[in-house]
Amino acid sequence: MSYKLGNKTIKTARVSGLLLAALALAVSFSIVTPASAQSVTPPPTPTAITPPAGNSAFLVGHALGTQGYTCLPTSTGGTSWTINPARPEATLFATVLGQPVQIITHFASINANPNGKLPVALGGNATWQSSFDTSKVWAAVLGPHSIPAGSDAASCPNTGSIPCLLLESIGNQKGPTGGNLLAQTTFVQRLNTNGGSAPTTTCSVGQTQLVPYTADYFFYRQDQ
């Protein structure tokens, strides 16, 4: 009997510890300042996927998720897998006290607060939403800001994976109670991709497939 009680006590302590860690992380994110942004250090990257001067990384999350593909007809009468529009579904984690803690969800949604850099896409745009204050950033690749996986050992080493990208904010939104974690994001880097590439199998029009991937996402904002 005492052994079972001991087990329950240990489990309760573990859960309480994780809850406290998550709470501490949430509080720290809610008061992130430009000065503390310097503690996030992205790897060196090629010029094509490096944010312009005047922007600094303030947050990083390790993503576990899938890239969605749809089989569409080609101009030559065949079929192929396409990722347009993008259909990412991922959860981003940070490590706290040796445990992964969810910090952001990544998905596609309609840009609810566009900044005019792109027309609002009816198929949705890549979206990141804070798990703590529900603030959002919508971002897209504007220009030639992509490198093939395997082309840079420091930031994009895994050949055959989805490309590494620099995405620029095309819309930001505060949370319903004024949450601001992602509301000032200017750029998002997708680095260290692993997996997620389009299937190589033949397909029938309308068929869909989810391909697992991991990546590191670095979030930038303008220096103050």
C-alpha positions, 0 to 999 in steps of 0.5 A: 500500500505504501509502495503504491502511495509512493508511486503516486507521490512520485508521479505527482511530483513529476507532473507538478515539476513539469507544470511549474517548468511550463509556467516559468517558461510562459512567464519568461516568454511573456516578458521577453525583451530585445536584450534577452533576444541575444541569448538565441543563437542561430547557426550561420546561414547562407545569404539567401536564408539570412534575415537582413541586418537589424533583425535578431532571433528571439525564440527557437522551437523544434518542430515535429509534424507533417507536410501535406501533399495533394495529387494533381494533374500535370500539363503533360497529362500525368499526375504529381504530388504538390505542396501548393497550397502549403499544408504544414501541421506541426508542434514546436517544442522547447526543452525545459528542465530536460523535458520538451514543452510545447510553445507554438503550433504551426499550421495553415490558415487565412491571414486575418491581419495582412500587412499588404506584402501579399494578397490574402491567399484563399488557400491559407498561409503558413501560420505560427501561433503561441501556445501561451498567449495565442499571438500569431505570425503569418509568413511566406517566402518572398523572393529566392530565399530557399536552399536545398537540404544538404547544401549547407552543413551548418544549417541545412545538412540533411540531403533529401529533406524539404528545403531550408527557408527564410520566410517574411511576415505577411501578417501578425496578430496579438492574442485576445488579451494582448499577448505579444510573443509572436505579434512583432515577428519579422522573419522566420527561418526554417533550418535543420530540416529532416524529412517532409519531401514529396512522395515519389510514388505514383498517385491518383488525382485528389489523393492526399498524403502526410509526410513526417518531418522535423525542423528548427524554426528561428523567430526574428524581430526588429532590433529596438 
